[in-house]
Amino acid sequence: MLSTHSVHIAFQPEAKVSALALSMDGAVAVWAEGDGKLFIAQDSEGILAPSTSWQAPALIRQAILRGTQIFVLDDELGLTCLDLEGSVLWQLEIGAGGFALQSLPSQLAVLDGLGRLHLVGYDGTRGQLAEEYNDVLRCAEVGGHLVLAHESGLVQALQNGVKVWSRPIRGDMGESITCLGSDANHNLVIGREGYALVAGDEEVLEIEIWDIKQQVLVQREDLKSRLLQAIPSEKGFFCGFDNGDVSEYVSNQSSYTFEPLLSCGHPVQSLLSRNGCIAAASWFYIYGRNSDGQEWKIEHQGMPHFLKASKDGSVCLFAGEDQNDWTDIEPIGFFSFKEELVEIDASELTLWFEKTEDTVELSAEELYRVDDEMNAFFSEEELDSMQNTQPAGVGLDALQSALEGDLGESHQATEDGALDIDTDELLAQLDDAITNMALLPSEGWIEELNTEVGEIVVPRAVSGEDQHLKADADGSAVVTLDGSNSFDPQGRIQTWSWIEASGKEIASSAKVRVKLSRGSHSFELRICDRDGQWSSDSLHILID
């Protein structure tokens, strides 16, 4: 037995969910589906019910709810502002489309598809920047500051479009920022991945805590796993790691102590905290721990990436997908932190999303009756044609006819009443009738049935060896990502996808050339066969 929250389906999307947002009072929810359609749901007698929708020109990357306005970022046009009725209030074209959206106290920060920063007021006017910011991979709001993480590992803090702090790049071999977050005191939390100048170029994983206002490093320490998530807690901040661990760093005046909380077993995709409770989204599960230390678990049909909750925790929505194009779209789930935990068997965790199909039993009369309802859709000529093409001599009537009426005039009764029957002729007619009844399949169909079906083998992605290259005079290098050695013994690979460290797809072919700046770069190759089976492989490229 294990503890869980009562869960039910909030919404049933028709395509993959690409964005999810929830108002702080839990009265409005919006979600976007893979075809660029945005759905708006509002509270109706205590239940979130879909009220309207709006079609974006392309895939929606992110949506933010602020009061009675919805800010939608797509990867073609850019930024759109809607009201709760789905009407467009204003639109602003962003060059190269939108990639990431971050709300700030007085404006929005937008990263476009090329990693360039744009500031936009909540009224749709463009904000001013003191200088250009390019190659930005991540952004976050920390204590009113906009914090940017660049491809090179450089981290900067802006206020009203002006840079007020910059963290120096560390390491001659390059580094990357895996996480930007904050603690309860608005200190900046950074997850860092670098490469040490030691035998084997071992990875260096670290966490850094910075006081941006004082511009000082509070604490730095090594990690055993890559830091992916960091959110404030009452005593410091919660952390989610690549190995699935969830921990809390507790502030003790000038330093922090480490306390383990949960183990999810897979990378933590999202973290959420309400009223002392912590919830972590990982592969196919939401893992939780209450303020009293009691742990609980919720299962999802997909890999939950989105996890949103109202301010008081009474409404919590989560969504994800199983990366299989051949299965049904996964639902958006609902639970409440305020409801009491229940004890169930582990096998019952799937009950909230499993489909139940009611089987309707038909009577023999319904099963074998002649249905003339479809006749209205055919002309008389078509009906005559279908009747004339029915197999001759099918059914018991044909057998009876063969035995009684169709034996020919030569079959006369003998003096003792017995029939004078030509046995060979009778057997021939019976054979014809039985053949027609059986409607024997063709040889081709029999051969198809006898064909042995082999086991379906999952394809194996091969991204290639890690690379260490020297940059050209302009500080960059052209690198070929080659996954053509990926193989499937049955030759069923259909899709290829190269994903950069930020999660953005950069190519959909087996081989692609990319131009990289100095530093450390990570890429993942995903392949999928026509049965929806997939695998992935990753590689690191170091440019110095």
MINU-899963 format. One line per 2 residues: their letters; for each residue y, z, x of C-alpha. Coordinates in nm, 2 decimals, padded with zeros to 4 digits. Example, Ala and Ser with C-alpha at 12.3 -4.5 7.8 and 13.67 -1.06 7.14 Angstrom:
as = -00.45:00.78:01.23 ~ -00.11:00.71:01.37
END
This chain:
ml = 00.00:00.00:00.00 ~ 00.36:-00.07:00.11
st = 00.71:-00.01:-00.02 ~ 00.92:-00.29:-00.16
hs = 01.21:-00.37:-00.39 ~ 01.16:-00.53:-00.73
vh = 01.24:-00.90:-00.68 ~ 01.28:-01.20:-00.91
ia = 01.40:-01.56:-00.89 ~ 01.78:-01.58:-00.92
fq = 01.80:-01.96:-00.90 ~ 01.55:-02.25:-00.85
pe = 01.72:-02.52:-00.63 ~ 01.61:-02.88:-00.65
ak = 01.67:-02.94:-00.28 ~ 01.69:-02.74:00.05
vs = 01.96:-02.47:00.04 ~ 02.23:-02.54:00.31
al = 02.48:-02.27:00.22 ~ 02.50:-01.95:00.02
al = 02.79:-01.72:-00.07 ~ 02.84:-01.41:-00.29
sm = 03.16:-01.24:-00.40 ~ 03.21:-00.88:-00.29
dg = 03.18:-00.76:-00.65 ~ 02.86:-00.96:-00.70
av = 03.00:-01.15:-01.01 ~ 03.01:-01.49:-00.85
av = 02.76:-01.68:-00.64 ~ 02.76:-02.03:-00.50
wa = 02.50:-02.22:-00.32 ~ 02.48:-02.58:-00.18
eg = 02.17:-02.80:-00.18 ~ 02.07:-03.07:00.07
dg = 02.22:-03.36:-00.12 ~ 02.57:-03.21:-00.09
kl = 02.58:-03.06:-00.44 ~ 02.75:-02.72:-00.48
fi = 02.65:-02.49:-00.77 ~ 02.86:-02.21:-00.91
aq = 02.71:-01.91:-01.10 ~ 02.90:-01.64:-01.27
ds = 02.81:-01.31:-01.43 ~ 02.71:-01.33:-01.79
eg = 02.60:-01.00:-01.95 ~ 02.49:-00.86:-01.62
il = 02.31:-01.18:-01.51 ~ 02.43:-01.45:-01.27
ap = 02.40:-01.77:-01.46 ~ 02.49:-02.12:-01.33
st = 02.81:-02.24:-01.49 ~ 02.91:-02.56:-01.32
sw = 02.86:-02.78:-01.01 ~ 03.05:-03.01:-00.78
qa = 02.94:-03.30:-00.56 ~ 03.05:-03.30:-00.20
pa = 03.06:-03.63:-00.01 ~ 02.80:-03.51:00.24
li = 02.59:-03.22:00.35 ~ 02.76:-02.89:00.30
rq = 02.76:-02.67:00.61 ~ 02.92:-02.35:00.48
ai = 03.09:-02.20:00.17 ~ 03.32:-01.90:00.15
lr = 03.43:-01.71:-00.16 ~ 03.78:-01.56:-00.16
gt = 03.91:-01.42:-00.49 ~ 03.90:-01.71:-00.74
qi = 03.88:-01.98:-00.47 ~ 03.58:-02.14:-00.30
fv = 03.62:-02.30:00.04 ~ 03.36:-02.57:00.12
ld = 03.29:-02.73:00.46 ~ 03.10:-03.06:00.47
de = 03.01:-03.27:00.78 ~ 03.19:-03.58:00.66
lg = 03.52:-03.51:00.49 ~ 03.59:-03.16:00.62
lt = 03.74:-02.88:00.40 ~ 03.77:-02.86:00.02
cl = 03.91:-02.58:-00.19 ~ 03.77:-02.54:-00.54
dl = 03.84:-02.30:-00.83 ~ 03.56:-02.12:-01.01
eg = 03.54:-02.40:-01.26 ~ 03.45:-02.65:-00.99
sv = 03.79:-02.83:-00.99 ~ 03.93:-02.95:-00.66
lw = 04.26:-02.77:-00.57 ~ 04.31:-02.94:-00.24
ql = 04.12:-03.12:00.04 ~ 04.18:-03.16:00.41
ei = 04.02:-03.42:00.63 ~ 03.88:-03.28:00.95
ga = 03.81:-03.53:01.23 ~ 03.43:-03.55:01.31
gg = 03.35:-03.35:01.00 ~ 03.30:-02.98:00.97
fa = 03.05:-02.77:01.17 ~ 03.14:-02.40:01.12
lq = 03.39:-02.20:00.90 ~ 03.53:-01.85:00.96
sl = 03.76:-01.66:00.74 ~ 04.06:-01.47:00.89
ps = 04.31:-01.24:00.74 ~ 04.57:-01.51:00.68
ql = 04.39:-01.84:00.74 ~ 04.06:-02.02:00.81
av = 03.92:-02.13:01.14 ~ 03.73:-02.45:01.14
ld = 03.50:-02.60:01.41 ~ 03.45:-02.97:01.38
gl = 03.14:-03.17:01.48 ~ 03.28:-03.21:01.84
gr = 03.34:-02.84:01.89 ~ 03.72:-02.86:01.84
lh = 03.91:-02.57:01.68 ~ 04.14:-02.62:01.37
lv = 04.34:-02.35:01.19 ~ 04.40:-02.41:00.81
gy = 04.60:-02.19:00.58 ~ 04.45:-02.08:00.25
dg = 04.69:-02.32:00.08 ~ 04.56:-02.62:00.28
tr = 04.83:-02.64:00.54 ~ 04.74:-02.69:00.90
gq = 04.80:-02.39:01.13 ~ 04.96:-02.41:01.47
la = 04.77:-02.36:01.80 ~ 04.94:-02.29:02.12
ee = 04.68:-02.50:02.31 ~ 04.37:-02.71:02.23
yn = 04.03:-02.55:02.22 ~ 03.73:-02.78:02.28
dv = 03.36:-02.74:02.33 ~ 03.34:-02.43:02.11
lr = 02.99:-02.33:01.99 ~ 03.05:-02.01:01.81
ca = 03.34:-01.82:01.64 ~ 03.37:-01.48:01.48
ev = 03.64:-01.25:01.34 ~ 03.67:-00.92:01.53
gg = 03.94:-00.67:01.43 ~ 04.17:-00.95:01.31
hl = 04.11:-01.16:01.62 ~ 03.94:-01.50:01.62
vl = 03.68:-01.49:01.90 ~ 03.56:-01.82:02.04
ah = 03.25:-01.88:02.26 ~ 03.25:-02.21:02.46
es = 02.96:-02.42:02.60 ~ 03.05:-02.30:02.95
gl = 03.01:-01.93:02.86 ~ 03.38:-01.87:02.84
vq = 03.48:-01.62:02.56 ~ 03.84:-01.60:02.43
al = 04.02:-01.40:02.16 ~ 04.31:-01.55:01.97
qn = 04.57:-01.39:01.73 ~ 04.78:-01.61:01.51
gv = 04.68:-01.92:01.72 ~ 04.78:-01.76:02.05
kv = 04.52:-01.66:02.32 ~ 04.55:-01.29:02.39
ws = 04.23:-01.23:02.60 ~ 03.98:-01.42:02.80
rp = 03.64:-01.31:02.94 ~ 03.57:-01.46:03.27
ir = 03.26:-01.68:03.32 ~ 02.98:-01.50:03.50
gd = 02.72:-01.65:03.73 ~ 02.72:-01.95:03.95
mg = 02.42:-02.09:03.77 ~ 02.58:-02.10:03.44
es = 02.54:-01.89:03.12 ~ 02.54:-01.92:02.74
it = 02.66:-01.69:02.47 ~ 02.38:-01.62:02.22
cl = 02.57:-01.38:01.98 ~ 02.92:-01.27:01.88
gs = 02.96:-00.96:01.68 ~ 03.14:-00.63:01.65
da = 03.10:-00.26:01.61 ~ 03.26:00.00:01.37
nh = 03.56:00.04:01.60 ~ 03.63:-00.34:01.62
nl = 03.49:-00.37:01.97 ~ 03.35:-00.71:02.06
vi = 02.97:-00.74:02.11 ~ 02.85:-01.03:02.32
gr = 02.49:-01.15:02.37 ~ 02.46:-01.33:02.70
eg = 02.19:-01.55:02.86 ~ 02.23:-01.65:03.22
ya = 02.03:-01.75:03.52 ~ 02.00:-01.53:03.83
lv = 02.00:-01.65:04.18 ~ 01.65:-01.51:04.25
ag = 01.31:-01.66:04.31 ~ 01.21:-01.87:04.01
de = 01.56:-01.87:03.85 ~ 01.46:-01.59:03.62
ev = 01.65:-01.56:03.29 ~ 01.91:-01.28:03.27
le = 01.96:-01.14:02.92 ~ 02.24:-00.90:02.87
ie = 02.46:-00.73:02.61 ~ 02.83:-00.67:02.67
iw = 03.07:-00.45:02.47 ~ 03.44:-00.52:02.51
di = 03.75:-00.34:02.39 ~ 03.97:-00.65:02.32
kq = 04.29:-00.45:02.26 ~ 04.26:-00.27:02.59
qv = 04.09:-00.57:02.75 ~ 03.83:-00.36:02.92
lv = 03.45:-00.38:02.94 ~ 03.31:-00.07:02.77
qr = 02.94:-00.12:02.86 ~ 02.70:-00.38:02.99
ed = 02.32:-00.36:03.02 ~ 02.01:-00.58:03.06
lk = 01.80:-00.67:02.76 ~ 01.43:-00.75:02.72
sr = 01.50:-01.02:02.45 ~ 01.78:-01.25:02.35
ll = 02.04:-01.09:02.13 ~ 02.09:-01.30:01.81
qa = 02.28:-01.08:01.56 ~ 02.52:-00.79:01.58
ip = 02.70:-00.62:01.28 ~ 02.89:-00.30:01.24
se = 02.71:00.02:01.14 ~ 02.85:00.36:01.05
kg = 02.77:00.50:01.40 ~ 02.81:00.19:01.61
ff = 02.64:-00.15:01.55 ~ 02.30:-00.29:01.45
cg = 02.14:-00.56:01.67 ~ 01.87:-00.83:01.59
fd = 01.68:-00.98:01.87 ~ 01.47:-01.30:01.93
ng = 01.15:-01.10:01.95 ~ 01.21:-00.96:01.60
dv = 01.33:-00.61:01.70 ~ 01.61:-00.45:01.51
se = 01.80:-00.16:01.68 ~ 02.11:00.04:01.65
yv = 02.36:00.11:01.93 ~ 02.52:00.45:01.86
sn = 02.87:00.52:01.99 ~ 02.90:00.84:02.19
qs = 03.27:00.84:02.29 ~ 03.28:00.61:02.59
sy = 02.92:00.48:02.59 ~ 02.64:00.37:02.35
tf = 02.28:00.49:02.32 ~ 02.00:00.26:02.20
ep = 01.78:00.35:01.90 ~ 01.49:00.12:01.78
ll = 01.47:00.08:01.40 ~ 01.24:-00.21:01.29
sc = 01.00:-00.47:01.43 ~ 00.99:-00.80:01.24
gh = 00.76:-00.99:01.48 ~ 00.98:-01.31:01.47
pv = 01.34:-01.39:01.55 ~ 01.60:-01.21:01.33
qs = 01.79:-01.49:01.14 ~ 02.03:-01.26:00.96
ll = 02.13:-00.89:00.94 ~ 02.28:-00.70:00.65
sr = 02.39:-00.34:00.60 ~ 02.49:-00.16:00.29
ng = 02.53:00.22:00.23 ~ 02.33:00.31:00.54
ci = 02.05:00.07:00.46 ~ 01.96:-00.22:00.69
aa = 01.79:-00.55:00.60 ~ 01.68:-00.82:00.84
as = 01.57:-01.17:00.75 ~ 01.28:-01.31:00.96
wf = 01.00:-01.56:00.91 ~ 00.89:-01.54:00.54
yi = 01.00:-01.18:00.50 ~ 01.30:-00.95:00.45
yg = 01.24:-00.63:00.64 ~ 01.44:-00.32:00.55
rn = 01.50:00.05:00.64 ~ 01.68:00.30:00.42
sd = 01.91:00.57:00.54 ~ 01.63:00.82:00.51
gq = 01.41:00.62:00.74 ~ 01.18:00.47:00.47
ew = 01.08:00.11:00.56 ~ 01.02:-00.17:00.31
ki = 00.93:-00.53:00.30 ~ 00.99:-00.84:00.07
eh = 00.81:-01.17:00.11 ~ 00.97:-01.50:00.06
qg = 00.82:-01.85:00.00 ~ 01.02:-01.99:00.29
mp = 01.18:-01.86:00.61 ~ 01.49:-01.67:00.48
hf = 01.80:-01.77:00.68 ~ 02.06:-01.67:00.42
lk = 02.11:-01.30:00.32 ~ 02.41:-01.20:00.12
as = 02.50:-00.88:-00.07 ~ 02.78:-00.74:-00.28
kd = 02.99:-00.46:-00.14 ~ 02.79:-00.18:-00.32
gs = 02.45:-00.35:-00.26 ~ 02.37:-00.38:-00.63
vc = 02.33:-00.76:-00.59 ~ 02.15:-00.92:-00.30
lf = 02.06:-01.28:-00.27 ~ 01.84:-01.45:00.00
ag = 01.72:-01.80:00.06 ~ 01.53:-02.01:00.31
ed = 01.29:-02.30:00.34 ~ 00.94:-02.35:00.50
qn = 01.03:-02.67:00.69 ~ 00.77:-02.86:00.50
dw = 00.90:-03.17:00.31 ~ 00.57:-03.19:00.11
td = 00.60:-02.86:-00.07 ~ 00.82:-02.75:-00.35
ie = 01.17:-02.62:-00.28 ~ 01.18:-02.25:-00.22
pi = 01.37:-02.03:-00.47 ~ 01.67:-01.81:-00.42
gf = 01.56:-01.45:-00.45 ~ 01.74:-01.15:-00.60
fs = 01.70:-00.77:-00.54 ~ 01.92:-00.46:-00.55
fk = 01.96:-00.20:-00.28 ~ 02.03:00.05:-00.55
ee = 01.70:00.02:-00.72 ~ 01.42:00.26:-00.63
lv = 01.15:00.14:-00.40 ~ 00.80:00.07:-00.55
ei = 00.46:00.09:-00.40 ~ 00.24:-00.22:-00.42
da = -00.05:-00.38:-00.25 ~ 00.04:-00.63:00.02
se = -00.12:-00.91:-00.18 ~ 00.13:-00.86:-00.46
lt = 00.44:-00.94:-00.26 ~ 00.41:-01.30:-00.36
lw = 00.40:-01.24:-00.73 ~ 00.77:-01.29:-00.79
fe = 00.77:-01.65:-00.67 ~ 00.42:-01.77:-00.75
kt = 00.39:-02.02:-01.03 ~ 00.16:-01.95:-01.32
ed = 00.03:-02.25:-01.51 ~ -00.10:-02.18:-01.86
tv = -00.41:-02.39:-01.93 ~ -00.42:-02.52:-02.29
el = -00.78:-02.56:-02.41 ~ -00.84:-02.87:-02.63
sa = -01.10:-02.89:-02.90 ~ -01.37:-03.16:-02.89
ee = -01.19:-03.35:-03.16 ~ -00.86:-03.34:-02.97
ly = -01.04:-03.44:-02.65 ~ -01.23:-03.74:-02.78
rv = -01.01:-03.86:-03.06 ~ -00.87:-04.21:-03.06
dd = -00.50:-04.19:-02.99 ~ -00.30:-04.47:-03.16
em = 00.04:-04.32:-03.08 ~ 00.09:-04.55:-02.78
na = 00.02:-04.87:-02.99 ~ 00.38:-04.87:-03.10
ff = 00.49:-04.97:-02.75 ~ 00.27:-05.28:-02.74
se = 00.30:-05.62:-02.93 ~ 00.02:-05.75:-03.15
ee = -00.08:-06.00:-02.88 ~ -00.10:-05.73:-02.62
ld = -00.31:-05.51:-02.85 ~ -00.55:-05.80:-02.92
sm = -00.57:-05.87:-02.55 ~ -00.66:-05.51:-02.47
qn = -00.93:-05.51:-02.74 ~ -01.08:-05.83:-02.61
tq = -01.10:-05.70:-02.26 ~ -01.29:-05.38:-02.35
pa = -01.63:-05.38:-02.18 ~ -01.89:-05.53:-02.41
gv = -02.18:-05.32:-02.53 ~ -02.04:-04.98:-02.45
gl = -02.16:-04.68:-02.64 ~ -02.45:-04.57:-02.86
da = -02.37:-04.85:-03.11 ~ -02.47:-05.10:-02.84
lq = -02.80:-04.93:-02.77 ~ -02.88:-04.92:-03.14
sa = -02.79:-05.29:-03.18 ~ -03.02:-05.37:-02.88
le = -03.30:-05.18:-03.05 ~ -03.25:-05.29:-03.41
gd = -03.04:-05.59:-03.48 ~ -03.01:-05.81:-03.18
lg = -03.37:-05.88:-03.09 ~ -03.37:-06.23:-03.23
es = -03.55:-06.40:-03.52 ~ -03.88:-06.43:-03.33
hq = -03.95:-06.06:-03.34 ~ -04.15:-06.03:-03.66
at = -04.35:-05.73:-03.79 ~ -04.73:-05.76:-03.76
ed = -04.97:-05.70:-04.05 ~ -05.00:-05.33:-03.97
ga = -04.61:-05.29:-03.97 ~ -04.56:-05.29:-03.60
ld = -04.29:-05.50:-03.44 ~ -04.39:-05.79:-03.23
id = -04.14:-05.73:-02.95 ~ -04.10:-05.92:-02.62
td = -04.10:-05.62:-02.39 ~ -03.94:-05.81:-02.10
el = -03.65:-05.93:-02.32 ~ -03.59:-05.58:-02.46
la = -03.58:-05.43:-02.12 ~ -03.34:-05.70:-02.00
ql = -03.11:-05.63:-02.30 ~ -03.12:-05.25:-02.24
dd = -03.05:-05.30:-01.88 ~ -02.74:-05.51:-01.96
ai = -02.62:-05.25:-02.21 ~ -02.67:-04.96:-01.97
tn = -02.49:-05.15:-01.70 ~ -02.19:-05.20:-01.92
ma = -02.18:-04.84:-02.03 ~ -02.19:-04.72:-01.67
ll = -01.91:-04.95:-01.57 ~ -02.05:-04.94:-01.22
ps = -01.79:-04.94:-00.94 ~ -01.75:-05.22:-00.70
eg = -01.90:-05.21:-00.35 ~ -01.56:-05.16:-00.20
wi = -01.51:-04.84:-00.41 ~ -01.85:-04.71:-00.31
ee = -01.77:-04.77:00.06 ~ -01.44:-04.59:00.02
ln = -01.63:-04.29:-00.12 ~ -01.87:-04.29:00.16
te = -01.60:-04.31:00.42 ~ -01.59:-03.98:00.62
vg = -01.25:-03.81:00.62 ~ -01.17:-03.65:00.95
ei = -00.99:-03.33:01.01 ~ -00.61:-03.35:01.01
vv = -00.48:-03.24:01.35 ~ -00.13:-03.09:01.39
pr = 00.08:-03.30:01.62 ~ 00.20:-03.15:01.95
av = 00.56:-03.18:02.05 ~ 00.63:-03.22:02.43
sg = 01.00:-03.19:02.52 ~ 00.94:-03.24:02.90
ed = 01.00:-03.02:03.20 ~ 01.31:-02.81:03.25
qh = 01.57:-02.99:03.46 ~ 01.82:-02.88:03.73
lk = 02.08:-03.14:03.80 ~ 02.41:-03.18:04.00
ad = 02.72:-03.26:03.81 ~ 02.92:-03.58:03.89
ad = 03.28:-03.57:04.01 ~ 03.40:-03.53:03.65
gs = 03.20:-03.21:03.61 ~ 02.93:-03.36:03.39
av = 02.59:-03.52:03.41 ~ 02.41:-03.77:03.19
vt = 02.06:-03.64:03.10 ~ 01.78:-03.81:02.93
ld = 01.59:-03.60:02.67 ~ 01.25:-03.76:02.65
gs = 00.99:-03.65:02.40 ~ 00.79:-03.97:02.40
ns = 00.49:-03.78:02.55 ~ 00.45:-03.59:02.23
fd = 00.12:-03.70:02.07 ~ -00.09:-03.70:01.76
pq = -00.44:-03.83:01.80 ~ -00.42:-03.97:01.45
gr = -00.09:-04.15:01.52 ~ 00.09:-03.99:01.22
iq = 00.42:-03.87:01.37 ~ 00.70:-03.98:01.14
tw = 01.01:-03.78:01.23 ~ 01.17:-03.67:01.56
sw = 01.46:-03.42:01.58 ~ 01.65:-03.29:01.89
ie = 01.83:-02.96:01.82 ~ 02.09:-02.81:02.05
as = 02.13:-02.43:02.11 ~ 02.38:-02.40:01.82
gk = 02.13:-02.53:01.57 ~ 02.29:-02.87:01.53
ei = 02.07:-03.19:01.53 ~ 02.20:-03.44:01.79
as = 01.93:-03.71:01.76 ~ 01.65:-03.83:01.54
sa = 01.46:-04.04:01.80 ~ 01.20:-03.96:02.06
kv = 01.43:-04.03:02.35 ~ 01.81:-03.98:02.37
rv = 02.07:-03.97:02.65 ~ 02.33:-03.69:02.64
kl = 02.63:-03.60:02.85 ~ 02.64:-03.24:02.95
sr = 02.90:-03.02:03.12 ~ 02.83:-02.77:03.40
gs = 02.63:-02.47:03.27 ~ 02.30:-02.39:03.10
hs = 02.19:-02.60:02.80 ~ 01.89:-02.55:02.57
fe = 01.73:-02.81:02.35 ~ 01.45:-02.80:02.10
lr = 01.23:-03.10:02.00 ~ 01.08:-03.09:01.65
ic = 00.83:-03.35:01.53 ~ 00.66:-03.38:01.19
dr = 00.38:-03.60:01.07 ~ 00.34:-03.77:00.73
dg = 00.14:-03.47:00.60 ~ 00.44:-03.24:00.66
qw = 00.27:-03.07:00.96 ~ 00.51:-03.00:01.24
ss = 00.55:-02.84:01.59 ~ 00.83:-02.78:01.83
ds = 00.89:-02.75:02.21 ~ 01.20:-02.65:02.40
lh = 01.35:-02.71:02.74 ~ 01.64:-02.58:02.95
il = 01.88:-02.80:03.15 ~ 02.10:-02.65:03.42
id = 02.40:-02.85:03.55 ~ 02.59:-02.72:03.85
END
